[in-house]
Amino acid sequence: HREAGMRFVIYVDDLDPPHVHVIGQGGEMKVFLFGPEGRPVIDYSIAMKTNDRRRAMDIIERHSADFHQRWQEIHGSE
């Protein structure tokens, strides 16, 4: 998925829990699709600006069902 100048990637060799990697201009982060409250939560962020992190999280929230479906297609059901 590409949006707002960022790439949202699920790697085929990744392990559970379901998550997406976000690659932006000069930074990256990993976001678990379901945190303790059932919403996406940042695992780590490297050199990603605050506004880009916020924008990425909004995008992930909007597309979380699609990302989770894609995770299941790649990795199988949880």
N, C-alpha and C positions, 0 to 999 in steps of 0.2 A: 504494500500500500504506500502511496506517496501523497503527501498533503502538506501544505504550508512550508515547503522547502525541506521537508524531512522524509526519511524512509522508515517504514515500520516493518520489521523483518522477524519472521519465525524461522529459525534454523532447523534443518532436518535432524541434526545430531544433538539437539538440546534435550535436557532432562526436565522432568516435572519439578515444580509445579508449572502450569501453563503461564507463559510470559511472552512478551514481545520486546525486541531490541529497537531502540529509536536512534537513528543516525542523523544528525543535523550538521549545520555548518560549524565545524570546529569542536563539536561535542557529541556525546552519546550517553544513553542511559538504558537501563533494563527495568521493565515494569512488570510485576506480577499482575495477571488479569484479575485475580480475586484475593484481596487482602482479608484481614480479620472481620471487617464489616461488609464483605462482599463486593467491595469496590476496588478498582485498580490501585496499586501502591508501588511506589518507586523502591526498587532494590538498591540500585546505585546510579549515580550520575557523575560523569567525568567531563568537565569543562563545558557543560551546557548552561547557557544563560538562564536566569530565573524565568524570564518571559517565555523562552522556548520550552522550558520544562512545563510551565503552566499550559501553554498551547498544546503540547504533546499529550498531556494528561486529559485535556478536554477532548481531543481527537480520539484517544483510546477509550474514554468513557462512552462516546457516541458510537464507536465501532466495536465495543467489547464483545458483543454477541458474534459478530463476524470473525473477529480474531480468535475467539474461543472455538468456533466451528472449524476454522482452518487448522488450529492446533490439533483438534481431534482427528481431522482428515489425515494430517501428517503423522501424528504420534499415537493415534488410537484413543479410545475413551479412557477416562480416569478410573 
